[in-house]
Amino acid sequence: MPRAIVYASDPTRVRTADVDGGDNDAYLSKLTKYVPAEVLAFFVPTYANLPANAERWHWTVFGIGLAATLGYTLATRMREQGKPGPWYYYILTGLAFAGWASSVTAAGTDLAGLDPAIAPTILSITVLMVPLADDLLTRFWPPAA
């Protein structure tokens, strides 16, 4: 299974490919590919071990995680598919990283001042909205074959 999202050449088949054996990714496959495992392996332990009073380091680690998400997704797409893919893929991976990081770690409360009781909701919203946005954007701006 490729580690980068594979888009259908026919945007009307975007959500059915995993079911009928097509070669592009549907919802569940896409969901696991927005934030690379390498970024997760870096961000979680690094952020968790920062001292509470190191606000500049919190932002720095978050920024590195965001940049690494974009870099790894581009590198993976180029390695596996030989082309960068649609422009919106990188916006969505950045949003997925920000939503995930602000929910699963203390980044949401540390950096954005979210209430600790509300921060996990960001992940639910991200899981709902990012694949939906991807589906709609793919229908309006189909990736070049």
N, C-alpha and C positions, 0 to 999 in steps of 0.2 A: 504494500500500500504506500503510495507517495506521501511524503510529509507535508507537501504544499497542496493547497486546494487546486483541484482540476476542474476547470469550467467547461460546460457543454458548448459545443459549437452551435447548437440550436437552443436558444434561451427558453423555449417553451418546455424543455425537458429538464430544467434545472433541479426540480425537487424529486424526480422519479428515478434518477440514474442508479442509485444504490439498490433499488428494489428490482429493476428489470435488467440488471447486468450491464448497464451503460458504463462508459469510461469516465464520467465526471462524478464529483462528490455531491451528495445530498446533505440535508441538515445535520444529521448525527456525525457524519465524517468531517464536515466543515468545522463543527463545534470544537473538535479536538485539535484543530490545526491553526487556529488564530494566534495562540501564544506558544512559541516553541518551547520544548522541554528544556533546552539549554538555558533559556531565560528564567524559567521556573527554578531550576537548580541553582542559579546565581542569586536571584532576587530574594527568595524566601529566607535562606539562612543569613544572607548578608544584611538584609533589612532588620531581621529579628535580633541581630546581635549589635546593632547600633545603640549607643547610649541615648536615653530619652532627650537629653539637652543638646544633641548634635543635629540641629535643624538643617544646617547647610549640607551635612552628609546625607540626611534623609532625602533631600531634593536631588543631590548628586546621584545617589543609588537609584532613585526613581528614574532620573533622566537617562542613566546608563541602561537600565532595564528597557525603557522605551526605545532608545536608539538600537539596542541589541535585538529587540523584537523586529524592528523594521529591517535591520541588516540581515538577520537570520532568515526572515521570510523571503527577502530578495535573493539571497544566496541560494536558498533551497529551491526556489522556483527556477533560477537560472541553471542550477545543476540538474534538476530533474526534468525540466520542460524546455530549457534553452531560450526562454523569453521571460521578461519581467511580469507579464500578465496585466490585468486591468489596474488603472490608477487607484480606484476606490478600494482595492484589496488592502493597500497599505494604510489607508485611513482607518479602515475597519479593524486591522490588526492592532493599530495604535490605540484605538478606542477599547478594544477587547483587553489589551494589556492594562490600560488605565482602570477600567472597570474591575478587572480581576484583582489587580494589586491593591486598589483602595478598599476592597471588600475582604480579601483573604488575609491581609496583613493589617498592621495598624496604620498604614499609609493614609487611609481615608480620614482617620481622626487626627493624625499628626500633621498632614499637609493641607487638607481641605477643611479641617475643623468639623467633620461630620460627627454626629452623635454616634457613639459606639453601638447603640441599639439599632440604628438605621443603616449603618455602613454595609451590613450583609445584603441588604435589599439591592444595592448597586449591582451585585453579581447577578441577581435574578433578572434585573432589567437588562443587563448586558447580554445574558444568555438568550433573552427573548428578542431583543432589538437588533443586535449585530447580524445574526443570520437572516432576519427578515429584511434588513437594509441591503444585505448582500444579494438576496434573491431579487428584490425590486430593482436594484441598480443593474444587475445582470440582465434583466429583461429590457431595461431602457438603454443601456450601453453594453451590448454583447461584446465579449472579448474578441479580438481579431483571431481568426483561425490560424 
